[in-house]
Amino acid sequence: MRRRTGKLTCTAIATTAVLALGAALAGPLPQPARAEPAAAAVTDYCRGQCSDILPPGQNGNATLADILANKAFGTRPAHSADQLGPYNNLVAGYPTLTDDKLSEFFNDASFGVPADQVAKVDKPRDDVTITRDKKTGVPHIQGTTREGTEFGAGYAAAQDRLWLMDLFRHVGRGELTSFAGGAEANQGLEQSFFGQAPYKEEDYQAQIDYILASQGERGRQALADAQAYVDGINAYRKQAKDGRYFPGEYVLTGKIDAITNAGEIEPFKLTDLIALASVVGALFGNGGGGEVESALSLLAAQRKYGLAEGTEVWESFRERDDPEAALTVHDGTSFPYAAKPADAKGTALPDPGSLTPEQLVYDKTGSAKTGATKQVEAPKKLEPLRGLYDDGVLPRDLFSRKHGMSNALLVSGRHTAGGHPVAVFGPQTGYFAPQLLMLQELQGPGISARGASFAGVGMYVQLGRGQDYAWSATTSAQDVTDTFAVELCSPDGTAPAKDATYYRYHGSCLPMEKIERRNAWKPTVADSTAEGSYRMQVYRTKYGLVTHRATVGGKPVAYTLLRASYRHEADSIVGFQMLNDPGYVKDAASFQSAAQHINYTFNWFYADSRQTAYYNSGLNLVRAADVDPSLPVKAEPAYEWRDFDPTVNTAAYTPPAQHPRSIDQDYYVSWNNRQAKGYTAAGFGNGSVHRGNLLDDRVRALVEKGGVTRAALTRAMAEAAVTDLRGEDVLPELLKVVRSAPITDPQTAKAVQQLESWQAAGAQRRETSAGSHTYGHADAVRIMDAWWPLLVEAEFKPQLGGELYDALRANLTVDEAPSAGHGPTGSHAGSSFQYGWWSYVDKDLRAVLGEDVKGPLAREYCGGGDLSACRDALLTSLRQAAAKSAAEVYPGDANCSAGDQWCADALIQRPLGGITHDKAHWQNRPTFQQVVEFPAHR
């Protein structure tokens, strides 16, 4: 890979007011810790050296009284925000971080609760105890039976995330608007998800039946665990409703009357967990797709440059297996997968101008057509909460944007101060309030773990630690999704139209299966969208879901999208069960074996006292020979997945030995970068500059020096989290070009000097001092933010032409700065610098400068390859950027005033309920994070 050259571097009043609202709105009174002893902890081999953090806080449920108090006085329920401060403070604290200061920024993730730290003990039934600690309120669940343990997990999950779980089960079922309201954003999100993962009720049950039939005793145990978990949810659901301490959002959305308590929180079912699992899989565990969009840019390149050169140009932007890319397995081991065939067969590109997207929404009525609003009558006390969800309860593009998040840093014990592996890792899942993840400790027969689980599917800890090991994951997104061109037909043998609903399968003309969802809504206090409705419709074929219509060679086709994990999102339950089982995971090899049972596309990492390990999971497809997985392929037997069974959507998959995997490499890093040599990237832009380099450079330097500690590895992560990738790894080449001749314009020279000073200081986006809300080198940061989109256009568009430039931008966004609207929560989401043209700019400028480039672009674009012309183009765009005011670069939004640079970047916990939180300093960092070093082993 290419090595970097840049420098590394009023409570009493609030209480009275809330109590005055009456007992109908109030939650249960806090109970003092009972005299009974805390749950006995199993042997903990981490010995105080495991830490974690998950902002904003453990408690994600708020009664109506809590929500009103938050709106009126800024108060929050206990443990709803107590992890946000330490998480935020690492920005200022990391430069002087030592091992003994880690507790200032992370929770103690030891098993159990010391007797003097017990805050509350619940015993929802005789065979389980839920102990919550004073500092964070995390539930420590101890069961004497397995069923009791899982019942307790469900009960605790409902205590902390009942509204969130209810919200997401309706998202998973394509019923968000009918549940939470018809806000435009709710409509957009609901349509986006239903288009990707539409199911009928029998499909959910079919996933359960498949697990029972195919996964043996572990599968049967997993479903028994899941049912006990559901029973625990329902037990708390009923108690909270009857006791009137349920989440206040149920009142605001019209589900329950605050005065009479009339209404219902619908009971949870096992199939709801399948719906929830489909949401998790769609957000974080898929990969590939986009073949139609790739076809459009390929055709544009061929129109611009001709068939041969156009294909070469397109392939160079595709960067399938770039030799300069940062790799997780960096020892040279190759794991070939989804490579470009020498002579592709069966490719089905659309005829020019024939492509149309498939219609999804029909039969709109009321506000679905007009966007009208209407206020409902409500008690005066609820007026402060009117319109709480007018902008949607969730971001509308939660599922339509690309997702690839989370990072991991692991160092072998051969290079650490203590002689044991050190790991700093966790998932970036955005920032929500309450958070999508929740912390828990589970101790019971066959289960022993602490960590994070997605709310609603927390039968097991999904990312966390066991008795003597820890594990985590990052999104890998390898290609497990393909697009097929399905030939359309008519049952009577006449020529089919492009909108035909019959298709050809193995010589037969079959009807497409129609999956529908009819949703209707009425205005509520929370969502003033007027009454309306619509119908969503997706056609499903044996080759997947219809996404587009076109002609190929003059014949009408439907393009269908088929994901390997579609109809199998719940299968991974057995893999997570194994990770929680101390009788199964005992070392690196058994960890890899457990990870093999997870079909989500994840990079899995492991550390114990002796070894580190890595395994890439997912249903990697065995495709037909000579099929190009980056482009649409004909839906014919010769080009199907090998051993394809459309009845249950199964196929032949590559064996575990062919998945990227490793044990005890000197170090591992992952920030959604490429996994290994030969393992092709599923999307565009995974080349010489990737945010994974921010970790790789720092960890490699630590390993070369030796004596790595938990604090040192955390510092490396934290420094990368506030570093601008463009400034560290692309700005040096930009400066070389613009400095290749004297700069005569004073204003431009000043801008260059500011950028040079910022780059020399580490190219960080970090406050001058804690709480200043002003970046160091603020003008340089502003110039970089303004310059990047301008310089990319100036560098590439003149040579590519408008059509091809725009088509490539549809494949890969130009920029992903912190203040841009991207990531799982839109703007203010933290995750930045994954998708962008940094690699293209880097390779092109190095080529123009005459430097060595491995895997170069097919042509030189900046200035047509002339250094002087390239320099002129960059300087012209730089002058334009430098002239832009802060208000132009950061135009403001509902949370920030125009020109407020710090706020434009800031992390905001997107409220999914009625409680809001303070802004936090931008960090490009996992939402849930562990810092671990096990000094002992069983």
Order of alpha helices (4+ residues) and beta strands (2+ residues): alpha-beta-alpha-alpha-beta-beta-beta-beta-alpha-alpha-alpha-alpha-alpha-alpha-alpha-alpha-alpha-beta-beta-beta-alpha-beta-beta-beta-beta-beta-beta-beta-beta-beta-beta-beta-beta-beta-beta-alpha-alpha-beta-beta-beta-beta-beta-beta-alpha-alpha-alpha-alpha-alpha-alpha-alpha-alpha-alpha-alpha-alpha-beta-beta
